[in-house]
């Protein structure tokens, strides 16, 4: 979500991201090892990170469905 705030006649624009702790951690690890590899990892470790990222997203969807049904 993009948010604009006027303070003292100056407009500031922010990007607001709402996420769960699990999704945030998964995104950070994915970002720092695969998307922009700040951390050197082996191809096997990259595959594990990609799998973890996918599993975290799947868990978020499962839990969301459970909350909507209960």
Secondary structure, DSSP 8 states (H G I E B T S, - for coil): -EEEEEETTEEEEEE-----HHHHHHHHHHIIIIIS-SS---HHHHHHHHHHHHHHHHHHHHHHHHHHH-
